[in-house]
Amino acid sequence: MRHLFLLSLLLLCVTPVLASVVTTGDVTPGGAAIQADPWNPGSNLFVGGAADGTLTIEAGGEVSGNSGFLGKLPGSIGTATVSGNGSQWTNSTNMTVGNKGHGVLNVTGGGRVSSTTGFVAKIAGSSGTATVDGGASRWINTGDLSVGFFGNGVLNVTGSGGVSSDNGFIGKLSGSSGTATLNGAGSFWVNSNELKVGEYGSGLLSIQNGGSVTNIDGFLGYNSTGNAVATVTGDGSHWNNSGFVSVGHDGSGTLTVTDGGLVSSTTGYLGNLPGSSGWAEVSGNGSEWKNSFSLVVGGDGSGTLHVTNGGLVSIDDYGGIGYGIGSTGEALVTGNGSRWNQTEWLSVGNGGNGSLTVADGGVVSDRYGFVGDGPGGQGTATVTGSGSHWSHSTWFAVGGKGNGTLNVTDGGLVSNVDGSIGYEAGGIGQALVTGAGSHWNNSGWLAVGNAATGTLNVTDGGLVSSLNGMVGNLSGSAGTATVSGAGSRWLNTGGFEVGALGSGTVHVQAGGLVSSASGSGSGSLKIGRSVGSSGQVTVTGAGSRWTQSGLLAVGEEGSGSLNVGDGGAVTSIHSFIGTILGSTGTVTVSGADSRWDVSTLLYIGGTHSESGGSGTLNIHDSGLVTVTDTTKLWDEGTINLDGGTLATDSLELTAGTFNMLAGILRTNNVTGSLNNQGGMVAPGHSPAALAISGDYTQGAAATLEIELGGTVRGDEYDAL
């Protein structure tokens, strides 16, 4: 009796052995049973036919067969669990999770499912959920995997689980919906070819907390009915496209990269084909969309890109915003640390309508850039806010062959080597630099109207700087620049040409300042430089100034005019009006406090050595012209002094025409005869001696001013 009792006790303490392959409910073939291990049903395996059914494979169990179906018929639920290392379900053809009913597949703890083609929610009205969880847990498809083929499908890959397929689809056919979530470090879905999210249906891809998806080409919204959303969020989360990624390929696509997520591709498209729509946001420190070749925002469709809160978009070659004909592209780079880094060129409005906004400390950098690049292209770029910067390591063109607009406002900065507004024939370019701290910095030249039509406005304290400035540069061009308002400046360390080969106009008004120097390049200010060119400069209003520290030529070989009025001021050194034979130059200084100060010599109708074109100097209505050294008239030179003042050390009148109708002439030497018809002549630097080598004729309304104050001629009293 004692031995029988001990034996019974031992039997009670032994743990029951779990069956490794178990089916319950409606399962065909096999029914509800503990199946053989390994188990080969010999044909297709249906779990959940007309009623619910389950399949459990664990503890190293093995099932193999042709095709597997979970939830075969409408209303049925088929559930399969493959759990534990060594547990596996091998299908020589398809694996369907939700055929017409509802299917559930759980692969956990190192389990493995393999098939040729995988479906999650295959038929319209079906639903399916597949979960692959845990390290070494795998669903391996040698062919395609569709999550939401025609029904509503869900794929969850977590805890370092893995899924592989040839091509992947999420929301494949019209009316379908699919969701795939890759969650956790080491969780992955690898596609040896393409991944299409929202091919014809609706798809959602979520990569989070270190999960990854890999494919060659990736699509969000592949066909016109396709609608797709992808999110990549968290450190280590990665969507790796070894080819291109198209967000809104022919349909609608949305991509969000946040909190350290990474998307990589060779080329990225937002709104690729006509009628498509693509939207992307890269937000947060460490978040990046990395393109090893190019990025196109608005290929032939509509594309939008926002880089915010420290996000990064990087491109190793070119980028386009509004690239194709009829496309629309919009890009925003905003917030401190937000960056768009471009190795080569960036085009805003290449053939479509493109806009770029850099705001609130955002930064865009490239090698060279265009706004309004190709024929028919419409481009607008705005750089606004302190710390906002668009940087070009070489040159920058606004209005290439299209229509381009640049706005630099509220402390924004644009920098480049050479800059151009109206770059190529057929182009139209406009640029506005406005507000204190706003700056367009050209370390080389800036051409307003390079070969086309260009307009520059600098207002309300804005600053433009360049080495050399050109307005109306090449033949056929037309350039207009306006510098307006106190603190508004265009500063040139070298020369300046208004109407180089084309037509140029510059307005300095309401306290604006333009400066140019005798540095590199032409080293001078030339207004109407070449044969056939025309240039006009107006400096008007109290505080408005043009300071030229080199030569000034008004009408060098072309036609030039300089108008100084209403309190404006111009300073120059060596100066010419009507320089070369065939040229025409006119300078008019008019109005109280308006002045032109020449610190050396002034030649009218020629150069220092020979006669030239037609030159005219008009001094009206209290305007003032001062010449430190000599003013010389050549044959085609004319001075009309009518109500203003000409103060020159010497005046050469052996040729040309001097009309002194009113006003004041202050000089120490006159070579030739002087006819004072109605003005006042006074020795310069009075008291002084005035020498006239020819005749002096004074009209009845004229005045000769002689100061008397002592006995020493020239020191204490004037002399004629």
Disulfide bonds with the S-S distance in Angstrom:
none
